[in-house]
Amino acid sequence: MNATVTVGKQGRIVIPAEVRAALGLEPGEELRVSVEGRAVVLQRQRDAVRALWGYAKRDDGRSLVDELIAERRAAAEEGD
């Protein structure tokens, strides 16, 4: 889906209704804004968080986060 928007005087843009509907965007929903090369990318905050969690996964399916939590729990038990 493609759409053309206009940047207003204060730098504001309006996301077209059909784009909001296709993505399930609701009023008040927070979007993450990033610049990739010469492109502006808008991403739902929850989708950005999911993407970050994906980076913490290893190719073998193990989670670095789960491993860190396990290490911290083991260290805490040793300290008791």
C-alpha positions as MATLAB code, in Angstrom:
seq = 'MNATVTVGKQGRIVIPAEVRAALGLEPGEELRVSVEGRAVVLQRQRDAVRALWGYAKRDDGRSLVDELIAERRAAAEEGD';
ca = [
       0.000    0.000    0.000;
       1.310    3.438   -0.887;
      -0.011    6.877   -0.054;
       1.170   10.447   -0.459;
       1.043   12.840    2.482;
       1.931   16.512    2.867;
       4.151   17.901    5.605;
       2.379   20.795    7.310;
       3.905   24.062    8.548;
       4.696   22.569   11.956;
       6.112   19.358   10.479;
       2.906   17.389   10.992;
       1.611   14.703    8.667;
      -1.711   12.888    8.631;
      -1.626    9.137    8.087;
      -4.405    8.355    5.595;
      -7.437    6.498    6.965;
      -6.913    3.472    4.722;
      -3.341    3.076    5.983;
      -4.443    3.419    9.623;
      -7.175    0.847    9.048;
      -4.830   -1.604    7.322;
      -2.383   -1.398   10.242;
      -5.011   -1.252   12.972;
      -3.714    2.075   14.266;
      -5.864    3.690   16.936;
      -5.967    7.361   18.031;
      -3.343    8.007   20.697;
      -1.208    5.019   19.718;
       2.520    5.726   19.985;
       4.703    5.299   16.916;
       8.482    5.031   16.797;
      10.088    7.269   14.175;
      13.427    6.314   12.659;
      15.478    7.392    9.686;
      16.857    4.671    7.438;
      19.009    6.208    4.741;
      16.795    8.880    3.200;
      13.543    7.242    4.370;
      11.405    8.039    7.418;
       9.995    4.889    9.007;
       7.024    4.887   11.388;
       6.550    1.763   13.492;
       4.146    0.913   16.284;
       5.938    0.954   19.620;
       4.872   -2.619   20.416;
       6.171   -3.842   17.044;
       9.518   -2.145   17.673;
       9.768   -3.904   21.046;
       8.970   -7.265   19.426;
      11.704   -6.653   16.873;
      14.212   -5.951   19.650;
      13.234   -9.185   21.408;
      13.879  -10.961   18.119;
      17.449   -9.628   18.089;
      17.988  -11.207   21.517;
      17.207  -14.669   20.117;
      20.055  -16.838   18.936;
      19.964  -18.866   15.735;
      19.650  -22.027   17.802;
      16.423  -20.731   19.388;
      17.990  -19.923   22.756;
      17.170  -16.547   24.241;
      19.980  -14.346   25.542;
      17.477  -12.743   27.891;
      16.433  -16.118   29.349;
      20.093  -17.082   29.759;
      20.880  -13.832   31.550;
      17.936  -14.283   33.916;
      19.030  -17.866   34.681;
      22.597  -16.707   35.380;
      21.373  -13.947   37.698;
      19.113  -16.368   39.609;
      21.954  -18.863   39.995;
      24.271  -16.126   41.270;
      21.613  -14.949   43.739;
      21.125  -18.496   45.050;
      24.883  -18.893   45.540;
      24.950  -15.654   47.500;
      22.324  -16.846   50.005;
];
